[in-house]
Amino acid sequence: MLGDEIALKKLLNCKGATAQFLCPQCANLVPVTSRLLSPSWLVPLTCTDTSKLVAQTIEGVIAALTRLRAQRATMASTPFDELERYVGWVFDTFSIITDAPYPCKS
């Protein structure tokens, strides 16, 4: 996917290239250097076979943001930042993606 990464990151509050899950539209695209490549359903960024990509679902996004919301109050800043990088999303109660009607809104 070609696009304006900075604009997408700001609009969607996703981590983009700094995350373990790189693409907000894909549930299984990871960096080539990822330690997560052992499950066969994960696809490295260098793969050109788009049939292997699994589309992200709203349920997957809600699950990630719900996990972040639950951990935000209990984790220090650095471990929480690492968790955001792992799941690929930034939790911000004022972002477009956490706004109603999604259940991950705090």
N, C-alpha and C positions, 0 to 999 in steps of 0.2 A: 504494500500500500504506500503510495506516495502522498505526502501531505505536509502540512506545516506543523511539525512536532511541537513547537513551543505553543502555538495556538491551541492545539488539541489538549496538551497537558493543562493549560490554564482553564480551558472550558470544562473539561471533564474531571479535573483533579486526579489525573492518573500520573504515575511516575515515569512512564515512557522508557527510554533507554537505560535508565539507572535501576530498573526493577528486575526481578527474577522473571516476571511475566510481562513481556515488553509491550504488547499491543492491547489497547482497551477493547478491541473488537474480537480478539482471539483468546481462547481459554488455554491454549497449549503451546504458545510460541515463547521460547526461552533463549537466552544468550548461548552461544556456542560453548562458552566457558562455564556454563551452569553446572552445579553439582547435581541438579535435578534431572539430568538427561537419562537416568537409568529407566524410568517408566517408559514403555514403548509408545504411549500416546502423546508424549511431549515431542515437540518438533524444534530443532535448532534454527536459529535465525537464517542460517545459510541454505536451508532447504528451499528448493524451487518448486516442489510439488504441492501446489495449493490444495489438492484434494486431502492432504494430511492435516490441514488446519481445522480446528474445531471452533465454531463461533461462540463467542462469549454470550451468556444469557443474562437477562435481568436478575434472575435468581442467583447466579454466580456473583454478580456485582453486589447485590444486597447482602449475600452471605459474607463477602469480604468486608464491606463497610460495617456490617453489624458486629463482626469480630473486632474491627478497629475501634468502634464506639465502646464496646465492652472493655477493651484493654486500655483505652486512653487514660482513664482515671487511675489505673493501677500500676502503670509502667512509667519509669523515668523517661525523659525526652529521648535519649540516644537509643535505648532498646525499642521504643515506640517507632522512631524513625526507621530502624532496621526492619521492624514488622511491616511498616508501610511499603518499604522497598521489596520485601518478600511477596506481599500480596499484590503489589502493583498499583495501589490506590493511595490517595492522600485523603485523610478524613478531615473534613471541614464542614461544620454544621451549616454554613452559609453558602455552600456550593450548589450549583444547579442540580447535581446528581443526588444530593442528600435532601433536596427539598421535597415537600409533599407531592405525591401520595406515597412515597416509598417508606417502608417500615423502619429503615435504618436511621431516620431523623431522630435526633435527641431532643 
